[in-house]
Amino acid sequence: MQQVLEQMLRAYKPQTSIDKKNAIKEIIQEIVLCGLSRAGFFKHAAFYGGTALRIFYGLDRFSEDLDFSLMAPEDFDLGEYLPALEKEIRSYGLNFKAEERVKTAESAIQSAFLKGNTKEHILLFYADDRLAQSITPSELIKIKFEIDTNPPPYASFEHKYRLLPSPYEICLYDAPSLFAGKIHAVLCRAWKNRIKGRDLYDYMFHLSMNAPVNLKHLEARLRQSDFLETDAPLDIGQLKELLYARFTTIDYDQAKQDVQPFIKDLNNLVVWSQDFFDQITQNLRGV
């Protein structure tokens, strides 16, 4: 295994087979970001979502997908970046194939997957024969990434740098705009008619950072989703009332079950309840 991969792997202390697989996925995610940067992707697009929060702000949970948004509407083809991305990944001795997802319905979201054999990469990263023997030959490591080509306006962006796997620059949503995207998910995203506990966990993390929310960007997101019923500008008081109403509908046991596989300290979930989220939301502020 290349020295840079060994260096990245040393940041992890995996205890279980799931930990080991997730560590590989997180390293691949960062190689994807580096490859996209080298290909000029971030001249057009910005990184956001849970994985952006993990890599650049220290969110302490595993996040599966890479989410991007164009900075402004334009003709865009995600498929143009896949050959360069695949070449970048293979340059580290990793055997992953990039495939664009074929749309089954009209959508502003373009998606792609990176796929590699799990057993092959467990042996590469860990040389763990016992774990490899427990994995079926057909099991795949999948990294999903997607880009919104119809971005809501008023997001703000920042540029950050990473040193591994190789120095690169990235454009991402700033913290208030990231928070706006997360609150939009809490209010609007249904997962089999249930809320994702991961969204609640990230919402709690944003508040723990004392991050304000970009109200204009959040309003644009909510209007794009046909969520707001009036034409009045969204203010922090109205937003809190929308969140309080949402918190009355949540099955908190189900939400905890959703997020448990992605975090290490389950004690963070003990206090989850409507009253808990109502009270921490009192500290919410806009910008």
C-alpha positions in Angstrom: 0.0 0.0 0.0 1.3 3.5 -0.9 2.8 5.5 1.9 0.2 8.2 1.7 -2.6 5.7 2.3 -0.8 4.3 5.3 -0.4 7.8 6.6 -4.1 8.5 6.2 -5.1 5.2 7.7 -3.0 5.9 10.9 -5.6 8.6 11.8 -8.1 5.8 12.5 -8.2 3.3 15.3 -10.9 0.9 13.9 -12.3 -1.6 16.4 -14.8 -3.5 14.3 -15.2 -4.7 10.8 -17.7 -1.8 10.2 -15.1 0.7 11.5 -12.5 -0.7 9.1 -14.9 -0.5 6.1 -15.9 3.0 7.0 -12.3 4.1 7.4 -11.6 2.9 3.8 -14.7 4.8 2.6 -13.6 8.0 4.3 -10.1 7.8 2.8 -11.7 7.2 -0.7 -14.0 10.2 -0.1 -10.9 12.5 0.4 -9.2 11.1 -2.7 -12.4 11.8 -4.6 -12.3 15.4 -3.4 -8.6 15.7 -4.3 -9.3 14.3 -7.8 -12.2 16.5 -8.5 -10.2 19.5 -7.4 -7.4 18.6 -9.8 -10.0 18.3 -12.6 -11.3 21.8 -12.0 -14.6 20.7 -10.6 -14.6 23.3 -7.8 -14.5 26.2 -10.3 -18.1 25.4 -10.9 -19.3 23.5 -7.8 -19.2 23.7 -4.0 -19.2 20.9 -1.4 -21.9 20.7 1.3 -23.8 18.2 3.5 -22.8 15.9 6.3 -19.5 14.7 4.8 -18.4 18.4 4.3 -19.3 19.0 8.0 -17.2 15.9 9.0 -14.1 16.7 7.0 -13.9 20.5 7.5 -15.7 21.1 10.9 -15.1 17.9 12.8 -18.5 16.3 12.9 -18.1 13.0 14.8 -20.2 10.7 12.7 -19.6 8.7 9.6 -21.3 10.2 6.5 -21.9 8.0 3.5 -22.3 10.4 0.5 -20.6 13.3 -1.1 -23.0 16.2 -1.9 -22.2 19.1 -4.2 -24.1 22.0 -5.7 -23.3 24.3 -8.6 -22.5 27.8 -7.4 -24.7 29.2 -10.2 -26.9 27.5 -12.8 -25.1 26.4 -15.9 -24.9 23.6 -18.4 -23.1 20.9 -16.6 -22.2 17.2 -17.1 -20.9 15.3 -14.2 -19.8 12.5 -16.5 -17.0 14.7 -17.9 -15.2 14.4 -14.6 -15.4 10.7 -14.1 -12.4 9.6 -16.3 -10.1 12.0 -14.5 -11.5 10.9 -11.1 -11.0 7.2 -11.9 -7.5 7.9 -13.0 -6.7 9.7 -9.8 -8.0 6.9 -7.6 -6.1 4.2 -9.6 -2.9 6.2 -9.2 -3.1 5.2 -5.5 -3.3 1.6 -6.4 -7.0 1.4 -5.7 -9.3 -0.6 -8.0 -12.5 1.5 -8.2 -14.7 2.2 -11.2 -16.7 5.4 -11.6 -20.2 5.0 -13.1 -22.7 7.7 -13.8 -26.2 6.9 -12.5 -28.8 6.8 -15.2 -31.8 9.0 -14.4 -35.2 7.3 -14.3 -37.0 10.6 -13.9 -36.4 14.3 -14.7 -34.3 15.8 -12.0 -31.8 18.6 -11.4 -29.6 16.1 -9.5 -26.8 14.3 -11.3 -25.4 11.2 -9.5 -22.5 8.8 -9.8 -21.0 6.0 -7.9 -17.5 4.7 -7.2 -17.5 0.9 -6.8 -14.7 -1.3 -5.6 -14.5 -4.9 -4.3 -14.6 -4.9 -0.5 -12.5 -8.0 0.1 -9.8 -6.8 -2.2 -9.5 -3.4 -0.4 -9.7 -4.9 3.1 -6.6 -7.0 2.2 -4.9 -4.0 0.7 -5.5 -1.7 3.7 -5.3 -4.1 6.6 -3.9 -7.4 5.3 -6.7 -8.9 7.5 -7.2 -12.5 6.1 -9.7 -13.4 8.8 -11.9 -10.3 8.1 -11.6 -10.9 4.3 -12.8 -14.5 4.7 -16.0 -13.2 6.3 -16.8 -11.0 3.3 -18.7 -12.4 0.3 -16.7 -12.1 -3.0 -19.4 -9.9 -4.5 -19.6 -7.3 -1.7 -18.8 -3.8 -2.9 -17.6 -0.6 -1.3 -19.8 2.1 -2.8 -19.2 5.9 -2.7 -22.1 7.9 -3.9 -21.7 11.5 -5.0 -24.2 13.9 -6.5 -24.6 17.4 -7.6 -27.5 19.8 -7.6 -27.6 21.6 -11.0 -30.4 23.9 -10.0 -29.0 25.5 -6.8 -31.1 27.8 -4.6 -29.6 31.3 -4.5 -28.0 33.2 -1.6 -25.5 30.6 -0.5 -22.1 31.9 0.6 -18.9 30.0 -0.1 -15.4 29.7 1.3 -12.2 28.1 0.1 -10.3 25.6 2.2 -7.2 23.4 1.7 -6.3 19.9 2.6 -2.8 18.3 2.7 -3.8 14.6 2.2 -3.8 12.6 0.1 -2.0 15.5 -1.7 -2.4 19.3 -1.2 -5.5 20.6 -2.9 -8.1 23.4 -2.7 -11.8 23.0 -2.3 -14.8 25.3 -2.5 -17.5 24.6 0.0 -20.6 26.2 1.6 -19.7 28.4 4.6 -21.0 27.3 8.0 -24.3 29.4 8.0 -25.1 28.1 4.5 -24.3 24.5 5.5 -26.7 25.0 8.5 -29.4 26.3 6.1 -29.1 23.1 4.1 -29.3 20.9 7.2 -32.4 22.7 8.6 -34.0 22.3 5.1 -33.4 18.6 5.5 -34.8 18.5 9.0 -38.0 20.2 7.8 -38.4 18.7 4.3 -36.5 15.4 3.9 -38.6 12.3 4.3 -37.0 8.9 4.5 -39.6 6.2 4.1 -42.0 8.8 5.6 -39.6 9.2 8.7 -37.0 11.7 9.6 -33.3 10.8 9.3 -31.8 10.7 12.7 -28.6 11.8 11.0 -30.2 15.1 10.1 -31.1 15.7 13.8 -27.6 14.8 14.9 -26.1 17.3 12.5 -28.6 19.9 13.5 -27.5 19.4 17.1 -23.8 19.7 16.0 -24.4 23.0 14.2 -26.0 24.4 17.3 -23.1 23.1 19.4 -20.8 25.2 17.2 -22.9 28.3 17.9 -23.3 28.6 14.1 -25.9 31.0 12.8 -28.2 30.0 9.9 -28.1 31.8 6.5 -31.8 32.7 6.5 -32.0 34.0 2.9 -30.5 30.8 1.5 -32.8 28.7 3.7 -35.8 30.6 2.5 -34.8 30.0 -1.1 -34.4 26.3 -0.4 -37.8 26.1 1.3 -39.5 28.0 -1.5 -37.9 25.7 -4.1 -39.5 22.8 -2.1 -42.9 24.6 -2.0 -42.7 24.4 1.8 -43.6 28.0 2.8 -47.2 29.1 2.6 -46.8 32.9 2.6 -44.7 35.4 0.6 -43.4 37.1 3.7 -39.7 36.9 4.2 -38.5 34.1 6.5 -37.4 35.4 9.9 -35.9 33.6 12.9 -39.1 33.6 14.9 -41.1 32.0 12.0 -38.3 29.4 11.5 -38.3 28.4 15.2 -42.1 27.9 15.0 -41.6 25.7 11.9 -39.0 23.6 13.8 -41.1 23.3 16.9 -44.0 22.0 14.8 -41.7 19.5 13.1 -40.4 18.2 16.5 -43.9 17.3 17.5 -44.1 14.8 14.6 -40.9 12.8 15.2 -40.6 9.3 16.4 -37.4 9.8 18.4 -36.8 6.0 19.0 -36.8 5.5 15.2 -34.5 8.6 14.7 -32.0 7.2 17.2 -32.0 3.8 15.5 -31.2 5.5 12.2 -28.2 7.4 13.4 -26.7 4.7 15.8 -24.7 2.9 13.1 -22.9 6.1 12.2 -21.7 7.2 15.6 -19.5 5.8 18.4 -20.9 7.4 21.5 -24.6 6.5 21.9 -24.8 8.5 25.1 -25.2 11.6 22.8 -28.7 10.3 22.0 -30.0 9.6 25.5 -31.6 13.0 25.9 -33.3 13.1 22.5 -36.9 14.2 22.9 -39.3 16.9 21.7 -38.5 19.0 24.8 -34.7 18.6 24.2 -34.9 19.9 20.6 -37.4 22.6 21.5 -35.0 23.9 24.2 -31.8 23.9 22.1 -33.7 25.6 19.2 -34.2 28.6 21.4 -30.5 29.4 20.8 -31.0 29.4 17.0 -30.0 32.7 15.4 -29.9 33.9 11.9 -27.5 35.9 9.7 
